[in-house]
Amino acid sequence: SRLAAQGDPLAFKLPRPLLHSGNLDFSFAGLKTAVLTQARKLGDELESRKADLAASTQAAIVDVLVKKSMAAMLQTGLKRLVVAGGVGANALLRSQLKAACRQRGIRVHYPELHLCTDNGAMIAMAAAMRLQSGMQQANDDYAFDVKPRWPLDALERLDDVAA
C-alpha cells in the first residue's frame, strides 16, 4: 500500500471481478491476470509506472471489498462490521469502508493496526513455534486433507461430531 499511495489509481482500467454477480462471492484471479498482462505490456516502462499499477490494483480490490461488504450488510440487515486480519491495516480500505458505512448507518470496527496481522503469518508463526518445541511430525490431532474447494454443506455439523 506504500507504493500504491505514490501512484494514480485511475492510471489503468482494471476489472472488478464478480462485482455484479448478484451474490457475495469474490475472486481476484481475473484481476491478478489483468495486472500481470498490463505489467507485461508495459515492458521497460514498468519500473516508472509500478506505483500507478499498484494504485490501480489496490483501487480495484478495495472497490470490490467495499461493495461486497455493503451488499452483505444489506442482505443480512446487520449494522456492525468488523474488519480483521492483514487487510484491516489497509488505509484506503479503512477510509472507503468508513465512508460507505457512515452513509448506511453501519458501525465499522477495526483492531488496532499492530493487531491487523496477516492470518498466513500467524499460521506460519504457530508452525515455527511447534518446530522449535521439537514437534516435527504431524500427528493425528493435526492431520487433515487439503481441499481447495470445500462446500459448506459438505462439512459435518459440530453437534454431530461431538456425539
PyRosetta script that sets phi, psi and omega in degrees:
from pyrosetta import init, pose_from_sequence

init()
pose = pose_from_sequence("SRLAAQGDPLAFKLPRPLLHSGNLDFSFAGLKTAVLTQARKLGDELESRKADLAASTQAAIVDVLVKKSMAAMLQTGLKRLVVAGGVGANALLRSQLKAACRQRGIRVHYPELHLCTDNGAMIAMAAAMRLQSGMQQANDDYAFDVKPRWPLDALERLDDVAA")
pose.set_psi(1, -23.2)
pose.set_omega(1, 176.9)
pose.set_phi(2, -64.6)
pose.set_psi(2, -43.1)
pose.set_omega(2, 178.7)
pose.set_phi(3, -65.6)
pose.set_psi(3, -42.4)
pose.set_omega(3, -179.5)
pose.set_phi(4, -61.4)
pose.set_psi(4, -33.6)
pose.set_omega(4, -179.5)
pose.set_phi(5, -63.7)
pose.set_psi(5, -20.9)
pose.set_omega(5, -179.4)
pose.set_phi(6, -92.1)
pose.set_psi(6, -4.5)
pose.set_omega(6, -173.9)
pose.set_phi(7, -110.8)
pose.set_psi(7, 177.7)
pose.set_omega(7, 179.3)
pose.set_phi(8, -99.1)
pose.set_psi(8, 114.1)
pose.set_omega(8, -177.9)
pose.set_phi(9, -67.4)
pose.set_psi(9, -13.4)
pose.set_omega(9, 179.7)
pose.set_phi(10, -100.2)
pose.set_psi(10, 4.8)
pose.set_omega(10, -175.6)
pose.set_phi(11, -64.7)
pose.set_psi(11, -35.0)
pose.set_omega(11, -178.3)
pose.set_phi(12, -127.9)
pose.set_psi(12, 137.2)
pose.set_omega(12, 176.8)
pose.set_phi(13, -88.4)
pose.set_psi(13, 108.1)
pose.set_omega(13, -178.1)
pose.set_phi(14, -114.1)
pose.set_psi(14, 150.5)
pose.set_omega(14, -178.0)
pose.set_phi(15, -69.3)
pose.set_psi(15, 155.0)
pose.set_omega(15, 172.6)
pose.set_phi(16, -113.2)
pose.set_psi(16, 84.8)
pose.set_omega(16, -173.2)
pose.set_phi(17, -58.0)
pose.set_psi(17, 136.6)
pose.set_omega(17, 175.5)
pose.set_phi(18, 59.5)
pose.set_psi(18, 14.9)
pose.set_omega(18, -177.6)
pose.set_phi(19, -62.0)
pose.set_psi(19, -35.9)
pose.set_omega(19, -177.7)
pose.set_phi(20, -111.2)
pose.set_psi(20, 32.7)
pose.set_omega(20, -177.4)
pose.set_phi(21, -75.9)
pose.set_psi(21, -16.2)
pose.set_omega(21, -178.2)
pose.set_phi(22, 82.9)
pose.set_psi(22, 3.1)
pose.set_omega(22, 176.7)
pose.set_phi(23, -132.4)
pose.set_psi(23, -174.5)
pose.set_omega(23, -177.1)
pose.set_phi(24, -98.2)
pose.set_psi(24, 7.9)
pose.set_omega(24, 179.4)
pose.set_phi(25, -69.0)
pose.set_psi(25, 149.0)
pose.set_omega(25, 169.0)
pose.set_phi(26, -148.6)
pose.set_psi(26, 152.0)
pose.set_omega(26, 179.2)
pose.set_phi(27, -151.3)
pose.set_psi(27, 137.6)
pose.set_omega(27, -179.9)
pose.set_phi(28, -106.3)
pose.set_psi(28, 14.6)
pose.set_omega(28, -179.8)
pose.set_phi(29, -61.1)
pose.set_psi(29, -45.3)
pose.set_omega(29, 179.3)
pose.set_phi(30, -64.5)
pose.set_psi(30, -37.1)
pose.set_omega(30, 177.3)
pose.set_phi(31, -66.4)
pose.set_psi(31, -42.8)
pose.set_omega(31, 179.1)
pose.set_phi(32, -58.3)
pose.set_psi(32, -44.0)
pose.set_omega(32, 178.6)
pose.set_phi(33, -64.2)
pose.set_psi(33, -41.9)
pose.set_omega(33, 179.8)
pose.set_phi(34, -63.6)
pose.set_psi(34, -39.8)
pose.set_omega(34, 179.1)
pose.set_phi(35, -66.8)
pose.set_psi(35, -44.1)
pose.set_omega(35, 178.3)
pose.set_phi(36, -61.3)
pose.set_psi(36, -43.6)
pose.set_omega(36, 178.0)
pose.set_phi(37, -61.5)
pose.set_psi(37, -44.1)
pose.set_omega(37, 179.8)
pose.set_phi(38, -63.8)
pose.set_psi(38, -42.1)
pose.set_omega(38, 179.2)
pose.set_phi(39, -61.6)
pose.set_psi(39, -41.0)
pose.set_omega(39, 178.5)
pose.set_phi(40, -66.4)
pose.set_psi(40, -39.4)
pose.set_omega(40, 178.4)
pose.set_phi(41, -62.7)
pose.set_psi(41, -35.8)
pose.set_omega(41, -178.3)
pose.set_phi(42, -67.9)
pose.set_psi(42, -30.9)
pose.set_omega(42, 178.4)
pose.set_phi(43, 54.4)
pose.set_psi(43, -121.0)
pose.set_omega(43, -177.8)
pose.set_phi(44, -66.6)
pose.set_psi(44, -21.4)
pose.set_omega(44, 179.4)
pose.set_phi(45, -75.4)
pose.set_psi(45, -14.6)
pose.set_omega(45, -173.6)
pose.set_phi(46, -53.7)
pose.set_psi(46, -45.5)
pose.set_omega(46, -176.9)
pose.set_phi(47, -56.6)
pose.set_psi(47, -42.9)
pose.set_omega(47, -177.7)
pose.set_phi(48, -80.7)
pose.set_psi(48, -13.4)
pose.set_omega(48, -177.1)
pose.set_phi(49, -113.6)
pose.set_psi(49, 4.7)
pose.set_omega(49, -174.2)
pose.set_phi(50, -64.7)
pose.set_psi(50, -30.4)
pose.set_omega(50, 177.2)
pose.set_phi(51, -66.3)
pose.set_psi(51, -39.5)
pose.set_omega(51, 177.3)
pose.set_phi(52, -65.4)
pose.set_psi(52, -41.5)
pose.set_omega(52, 179.7)
pose.set_phi(53, -65.9)
pose.set_psi(53, -40.2)
pose.set_omega(53, 177.4)
pose.set_phi(54, -64.2)
pose.set_psi(54, -43.2)
pose.set_omega(54, -179.4)
pose.set_phi(55, -65.5)
pose.set_psi(55, -41.1)
pose.set_omega(55, 178.8)
pose.set_phi(56, -66.4)
pose.set_psi(56, -38.4)
pose.set_omega(56, 178.2)
pose.set_phi(57, -65.7)
pose.set_psi(57, -47.4)
pose.set_omega(57, 179.2)
pose.set_phi(58, -60.1)
pose.set_psi(58, -42.5)
pose.set_omega(58, -179.6)
pose.set_phi(59, -61.4)
pose.set_psi(59, -40.7)
pose.set_omega(59, 179.6)
pose.set_phi(60, -65.0)
pose.set_psi(60, -44.9)
pose.set_omega(60, -179.3)
pose.set_phi(61, -64.5)
pose.set_psi(61, -47.2)
pose.set_omega(61, -178.8)
pose.set_phi(62, -63.1)
pose.set_psi(62, -40.5)
pose.set_omega(62, 178.2)
pose.set_phi(63, -57.2)
pose.set_psi(63, -47.6)
pose.set_omega(63, 179.9)
pose.set_phi(64, -64.3)
pose.set_psi(64, -46.9)
pose.set_omega(64, -178.0)
pose.set_phi(65, -62.1)
pose.set_psi(65, -42.2)
pose.set_omega(65, -179.8)
pose.set_phi(66, -66.4)
pose.set_psi(66, -47.7)
pose.set_omega(66, -176.9)
pose.set_phi(67, -66.8)
pose.set_psi(67, -40.2)
pose.set_omega(67, 178.2)
pose.set_phi(68, -68.5)
pose.set_psi(68, -36.9)
pose.set_omega(68, 177.6)
pose.set_phi(69, -63.8)
pose.set_psi(69, -43.7)
pose.set_omega(69, 179.4)
pose.set_phi(70, -66.9)
pose.set_psi(70, -36.9)
pose.set_omega(70, 176.6)
pose.set_phi(71, -63.4)
pose.set_psi(71, -40.3)
pose.set_omega(71, 178.7)
pose.set_phi(72, -64.8)
pose.set_psi(72, -40.7)
pose.set_omega(72, 179.7)
pose.set_phi(73, -65.3)
pose.set_psi(73, -42.0)
pose.set_omega(73, 178.6)
pose.set_phi(74, -64.7)
pose.set_psi(74, -44.2)
pose.set_omega(74, -178.0)
pose.set_phi(75, -64.4)
pose.set_psi(75, -37.3)
pose.set_omega(75, -176.8)
pose.set_phi(76, -91.6)
pose.set_psi(76, -20.1)
pose.set_omega(76, -176.7)
pose.set_phi(77, 77.6)
pose.set_psi(77, 6.7)
pose.set_omega(77, 179.5)
pose.set_phi(78, -72.3)
pose.set_psi(78, 154.0)
pose.set_omega(78, -177.4)
pose.set_phi(79, -121.1)
pose.set_psi(79, 9.8)
pose.set_omega(79, 176.1)
pose.set_phi(80, -133.8)
pose.set_psi(80, 134.5)
pose.set_omega(80, -180.0)
pose.set_phi(81, -124.9)
pose.set_psi(81, 131.1)
pose.set_omega(81, 176.0)
pose.set_phi(82, -111.5)
pose.set_psi(82, 127.2)
pose.set_omega(82, 178.3)
pose.set_phi(83, -113.9)
pose.set_psi(83, 115.2)
pose.set_omega(83, -175.4)
pose.set_phi(84, -129.2)
pose.set_psi(84, 177.6)
pose.set_omega(84, -178.5)
pose.set_phi(85, 82.3)
pose.set_psi(85, -175.1)
pose.set_omega(85, -177.0)
pose.set_phi(86, -60.3)
pose.set_psi(86, -34.5)
pose.set_omega(86, -178.6)
pose.set_phi(87, -62.9)
pose.set_psi(87, -26.3)
pose.set_omega(87, -180.0)
pose.set_phi(88, -66.6)
pose.set_psi(88, -12.4)
pose.set_omega(88, 179.2)
pose.set_phi(89, -87.3)
pose.set_psi(89, -10.4)
pose.set_omega(89, -175.8)
pose.set_phi(90, -72.4)
pose.set_psi(90, 119.2)
pose.set_omega(90, -175.4)
pose.set_phi(91, -63.8)
pose.set_psi(91, -40.4)
pose.set_omega(91, 179.9)
pose.set_phi(92, -65.3)
pose.set_psi(92, -43.0)
pose.set_omega(92, 178.1)
pose.set_phi(93, -61.9)
pose.set_psi(93, -45.2)
pose.set_omega(93, 179.6)
pose.set_phi(94, -57.9)
pose.set_psi(94, -47.0)
pose.set_omega(94, -175.5)
pose.set_phi(95, -68.3)
pose.set_psi(95, -41.3)
pose.set_omega(95, -179.1)
pose.set_phi(96, -72.9)
pose.set_psi(96, -36.4)
pose.set_omega(96, 175.8)
pose.set_phi(97, -66.4)
pose.set_psi(97, -40.3)
pose.set_omega(97, 179.4)
pose.set_phi(98, -59.0)
pose.set_psi(98, -45.7)
pose.set_omega(98, -179.6)
pose.set_phi(99, -66.1)
pose.set_psi(99, -45.4)
pose.set_omega(99, -179.1)
pose.set_phi(100, -64.3)
pose.set_psi(100, -41.2)
pose.set_omega(100, 179.7)
pose.set_phi(101, -68.1)
pose.set_psi(101, -42.0)
pose.set_omega(101, 179.4)
pose.set_phi(102, -59.0)
pose.set_psi(102, -42.3)
pose.set_omega(102, 179.3)
pose.set_phi(103, -59.8)
pose.set_psi(103, -30.2)
pose.set_omega(103, -174.3)
pose.set_phi(104, -106.5)
pose.set_psi(104, 7.2)
pose.set_omega(104, 179.5)
pose.set_phi(105, 69.7)
pose.set_psi(105, 30.9)
pose.set_omega(105, -179.6)
pose.set_phi(106, -107.0)
pose.set_psi(106, 138.3)
pose.set_omega(106, 175.7)
pose.set_phi(107, -93.5)
pose.set_psi(107, 130.0)
pose.set_omega(107, 178.8)
pose.set_phi(108, -111.8)
pose.set_psi(108, 137.0)
pose.set_omega(108, -177.4)
pose.set_phi(109, -124.3)
pose.set_psi(109, 141.0)
pose.set_omega(109, 176.7)
pose.set_phi(110, -131.4)
pose.set_psi(110, 146.9)
pose.set_omega(110, 169.2)
pose.set_phi(111, -67.7)
pose.set_psi(111, 164.7)
pose.set_omega(111, 173.4)
pose.set_phi(112, -60.0)
pose.set_psi(112, 151.2)
pose.set_omega(112, -174.8)
pose.set_phi(113, -52.7)
pose.set_psi(113, -40.2)
pose.set_omega(113, -176.9)
pose.set_phi(114, -68.7)
pose.set_psi(114, -12.8)
pose.set_omega(114, 177.6)
pose.set_phi(115, -97.9)
pose.set_psi(115, -5.5)
pose.set_omega(115, 178.5)
pose.set_phi(116, -84.5)
pose.set_psi(116, 77.8)
pose.set_omega(116, -175.1)
pose.set_phi(117, -104.3)
pose.set_psi(117, 144.0)
pose.set_omega(117, 177.3)
pose.set_phi(118, -62.3)
pose.set_psi(118, 130.5)
pose.set_omega(118, -179.0)
pose.set_phi(119, -61.1)
pose.set_psi(119, -35.7)
pose.set_omega(119, 177.0)
pose.set_phi(120, -60.8)
pose.set_psi(120, -38.4)
pose.set_omega(120, 178.4)
pose.set_phi(121, -65.9)
pose.set_psi(121, -37.6)
pose.set_omega(121, 178.7)
pose.set_phi(122, -66.5)
pose.set_psi(122, -40.1)
pose.set_omega(122, 178.6)
pose.set_phi(123, -65.5)
pose.set_psi(123, -42.6)
pose.set_omega(123, 178.4)
pose.set_phi(124, -62.6)
pose.set_psi(124, -38.8)
pose.set_omega(124, 178.7)
pose.set_phi(125, -64.8)
pose.set_psi(125, -42.3)
pose.set_omega(125, 178.2)
pose.set_phi(126, -61.8)
pose.set_psi(126, -40.9)
pose.set_omega(126, 178.2)
pose.set_phi(127, -65.2)
pose.set_psi(127, -41.3)
pose.set_omega(127, 179.1)
pose.set_phi(128, -62.9)
pose.set_psi(128, -40.4)
pose.set_omega(128, 179.0)
pose.set_phi(129, -66.2)
pose.set_psi(129, -38.8)
pose.set_omega(129, 176.5)
pose.set_phi(130, -61.5)
pose.set_psi(130, -46.4)
pose.set_omega(130, 179.8)
pose.set_phi(131, -61.9)
pose.set_psi(131, -43.6)
pose.set_omega(131, -178.7)
pose.set_phi(132, -62.9)
pose.set_psi(132, -32.1)
pose.set_omega(132, -179.3)
pose.set_phi(133, -82.8)
pose.set_psi(133, 1.1)
pose.set_omega(133, 176.7)
pose.set_phi(134, 97.9)
pose.set_psi(134, -2.1)
pose.set_omega(134, 178.7)
pose.set_phi(135, -83.5)
pose.set_psi(135, 97.1)
pose.set_omega(135, -177.0)
pose.set_phi(136, -104.0)
pose.set_psi(136, -22.8)
pose.set_omega(136, -178.6)
pose.set_phi(137, -99.8)
pose.set_psi(137, 140.0)
pose.set_omega(137, 171.9)
pose.set_phi(138, -71.0)
pose.set_psi(138, 140.7)
pose.set_omega(138, 175.3)
pose.set_phi(139, -114.0)
pose.set_psi(139, 175.5)
pose.set_omega(139, -175.7)
pose.set_phi(140, -59.7)
pose.set_psi(140, -28.4)
pose.set_omega(140, -179.4)
pose.set_phi(141, -65.5)
pose.set_psi(141, -26.9)
pose.set_omega(141, -175.8)
pose.set_phi(142, -113.8)
pose.set_psi(142, -1.5)
pose.set_omega(142, -177.2)
pose.set_phi(143, -78.3)
pose.set_psi(143, 138.9)
pose.set_omega(143, 176.6)
pose.set_phi(144, -159.2)
pose.set_psi(144, 162.1)
pose.set_omega(144, 176.0)
pose.set_phi(145, -92.7)
pose.set_psi(145, 141.1)
pose.set_omega(145, 175.9)
pose.set_phi(146, -79.1)
pose.set_psi(146, 128.7)
pose.set_omega(146, 178.2)
pose.set_phi(147, -131.1)
pose.set_psi(147, 97.4)
pose.set_omega(147, -177.3)
pose.set_phi(148, -63.7)
pose.set_psi(148, -26.8)
pose.set_omega(148, 176.3)
pose.set_phi(149, -124.2)
pose.set_psi(149, 105.3)
pose.set_omega(149, -175.3)
pose.set_phi(150, -127.1)
pose.set_psi(150, 96.6)
pose.set_omega(150, -178.2)
pose.set_phi(151, -60.7)
pose.set_psi(151, 139.1)
pose.set_omega(151, -178.3)
pose.set_phi(152, -61.1)
pose.set_psi(152, -31.4)
pose.set_omega(152, -179.5)
pose.set_phi(153, -73.5)
pose.set_psi(153, -7.4)
pose.set_omega(153, 177.3)
pose.set_phi(154, -90.4)
pose.set_psi(154, -7.9)
pose.set_omega(154, -179.8)
pose.set_phi(155, -78.5)
pose.set_psi(155, 147.4)
pose.set_omega(155, 176.1)
pose.set_phi(156, -76.0)
pose.set_psi(156, 143.9)
pose.set_omega(156, 174.8)
pose.set_phi(157, -69.9)
pose.set_psi(157, 143.7)
pose.set_omega(157, -178.6)
pose.set_phi(158, -59.4)
pose.set_psi(158, -38.4)
pose.set_omega(158, -179.0)
pose.set_phi(159, -70.5)
pose.set_psi(159, -26.2)
pose.set_omega(159, 174.9)
pose.set_phi(160, -70.9)
pose.set_psi(160, -38.3)
pose.set_omega(160, -179.3)
pose.set_phi(161, -68.9)
pose.set_psi(161, -39.3)
pose.set_omega(161, -177.5)
pose.set_phi(162, -70.3)
pose.set_psi(162, -24.3)
pose.set_omega(162, -176.4)
pose.set_phi(163, -71.9)
pose.dump_pdb("model.pdb")
